[in-house]
Amino acid sequence: MLIDIFARRYEGAPLRDAFEERDRRLLVQATRILNEDVCPYPKEAKNGSVPEKFWTALHSRLSRELGLTELAPQWVFWTSKWNGNDVQQSYQNNASERCEKWMLAASTGDVDRHIKERLSLVELGFRQREEDIAVIMAEPIKSPKQPPLPVAGVGRLPMASDFGEQIRQMRSGIADAFRQNVEELNARFRQAGFPLHYHNGFIQVLTDELVQTNVENPFWTLVAEPRWVNVDTDMKEALDLRDSDGRDPSFYAARSLESAIKIICGLKGWTTGKERGAYNFIDHLGAKKNAFIDTWEVTSLKEFFTHVRNPFGHGPGSETMPGLTRQQTEWAIEFSMSWIKSLIRRL
């Protein structure tokens, strides 16, 4: 199975031309966040345990994507002396130790590639944990088969609703702890001078701190829910294409916006099945009986699809291939993000 990793997406976008102390510090800090906070690997962890499964899968996924049989050796062998004789000894590294040894190995070749590959492990580790948390959150809350023990000083057993509330609080604590891990990772990126930001499973390049704070951060938080997965996916593609100077990033930003509009119309029960394009869904939002957006907003959205999305959604034939400048592309992405954020918040 092919896995999207940071090193491949940003292969043509240089980050560093020399390995500096701030880079070493960042890799150590990111490794410690993974090892100590995201998924600690205690010494007593056994085969089949949560940390063993997590780190084994992480090691396997990244090593395959990098075309390696392993990131670091599982077994370490050495020779010692005993009663004047050579004795072969060995030590087995667990998956977490193998990842850590590889993460902290000295750079001996292409510095830019070295850093990007290690940031790929951080990205995959955070993404994997985010996926695990999503599974936990989706599990239905069931009452225990055996009634819980009486609470000290209370003459009755907790009700089923009490148990459910305990589970919800536990899940909330898990989500909050991971959110703090993400915040620390992004803060470490800033400290190291990297224009990077982790959100919803991916590390991507940021271009404007103010836009990141006021537009992008709230956007990624809102589209993290499963229902917005297509919105999230297309916008990430738009950013990756923008950062790698790929073709038509604005097209994917517009696709993301169109998906959000369609999802909202579906949630509101306005979809008829007779729609022929984005304009019809925008009309649903602006219909007098629905009053979700104003007339001038309908015009603004339709103008965007007319002049930004449509030219890239059809082959130009013998006409000049359409294209946007870097500034126009950034505007199109920010326009789409802002509109999606605004529409979701009106639900």
C-alpha positions, 0 to 999 in steps of 0.5 A: 500500500502506497503511503503519502510521506513528507519527503516525497511531497516536498522532494523538489522544495529545499528546506536546508542546505546545511545541518545546523544545531537547531536541526539536531535539536528539532529532531531530538525534540520531535523524537521525544514527543513521539516516544514520551507523549504520543505513544510511550513504549514501556520496558514491560511492553509485550508483543501485541501490546498497543505500543508494540503494534504502533511502533512496529507499524510505523517502522514498517510503513516508513522503511517501505516508503524509503525503499529500506529493509529496516531503519535500524538493525533489530539485532546488535551483535558484539564479541566479548571476552570470558575466561580468555575466550571470545563470546558472541553476545547480542541485544534486540532493539524494539521497534521504538528504539530502532526508529529512535536510533535512525532518527538521531543518526548523524547526517552523512549525505544529502542534508535536505533529504536526511531531514525530510525523511526524518520529518516523514517519520514524525508525520506518520507517527502523528497521523497514525496516532490521530487515526487510532484516536478516531477509532477510539472516538467512533466506538459505541459506549457500552455499559460494562458486563459487570456492575462497577464497584461502589464508590467509597462513601457512596451507598449506591452503584454508579448509574450507566450514565455515570459510566458513559460520562467517565468514558466520554471524559477519558476520550476527551482527555485523550483528544486534549493530550494529543492536541497539546502534542500537535501544538508543541510540535508546531511550536518546535517547528517555529523555534527551529525556523522551519516554515512547517505546520502539522494538521490532520495527518500531514506536515505542510509548508506555511507561507504567512503566519497571520493567515496561518493563525486566522484562516488556516488553523481554524479551517483545519480544526473545522474540517477534521470531522469525518464528514469533511474528509473530501474537503480536507483532502482536496485542500491538502492537495492544493497546498502541496501543489502550491508548495511544489509549483505543481499544476493547478493548485487553485483547481483543488482549492475550488474543488474543496469549496464545492465539496463543502457547499454540496455537503452543507446542502445535503445536511440541510436537505436542500439537494434535489438530485437535479443539480447540474453543477456548483451554481445550482448548489450555490443557489440553494444556499442563497434561496430566499426560503433557506437564507443561508447566505445573502445575494451578494455572497451568491454573486461572489461565489459564482464569480469565483467558480466562473473565473477560477475553477471553470477554466481549469476544469475543462481542456482549453483546446487550441487556446492558451493554457490557463494559469494563475500567478503565485499571488493569485494562487495563494488568494484562491486558496485563502478565499476557498479556506475562508469561505469553507470556514464561514459556511461551516460555522453557519451550520 
